Amino acid sequence: MQVREIMTPDPVACTPEDRVVTAAKIMRERDCGAVPVVDSQDSRRVWGILTDRDIVLRVVARERDCLSTTVGECMTPDVFTVRPTDDVADVVQLMERQQIRRVPVVEEGDLLVGIVATADQARRLHDDQVVAELFEDVSAPEPVAIGAGGQ
């Protein structure tokens, strides 16, 4: 099975100049925990990802103003990406190894075309054992320092 078969296509994205409150509203409206960050809405080249965890650790816990803080100030810039033609099993391994729950899907030139999340895999894979192992591995506890990135 390929990533294109389980990904959410054309996800809403933010730019680094957008305000954190804008991204948080997208997360609320779309019922998701992350928003890809692109260089511009026209080119949609992936620059990073902003997660609900990033907002909590880098904005709320530091008592920063979410109305003035930009996405670029608190996003995770080093983001793993996959291709639509990648095998889902490889994505599962990446998510387990890196303990990440969401991965932007890009085509040539890092252009955003989708996002795949553990929830997508849980809904679309028909292998309960693989799904259980994925959730266990990405959820394994690790000590986290305030200010550390996380997806």
HELIX and SHEET records of a PDB file:
HELIX    1   1 VAL A    3  GLU A    5  5                                   3    
HELIX    2   2 VAL A   20  ARG A   30  1                                  11    
HELIX    3   3 ASP A   52  ILE A   55  1                                   4    
HELIX    4   4 VAL A   56  VAL A   60  3                                   5    
HELIX    5   5 VAL A   71  CYS A   74  1                                   4    
HELIX    6   6 VAL A   88  GLN A   98  1                                  11    
HELIX    7   7 THR A  118  ARG A  124  1                                   7    
HELIX    8   8 ASP A  128  VAL A  138  1                                  11    
SHEET    1   A 3 THR A   8  PRO A   9  0                                        
SHEET    2   A 3 LEU A 111  ALA A 117 -1                                        
SHEET    3   A 3 ARG A 102  GLU A 107 -1                                        
SHEET    1   B 2 ALA A  34  VAL A  38  0                                        
SHEET    2   B 2 VAL A  46  THR A  51 -1                                        
END                                                                             
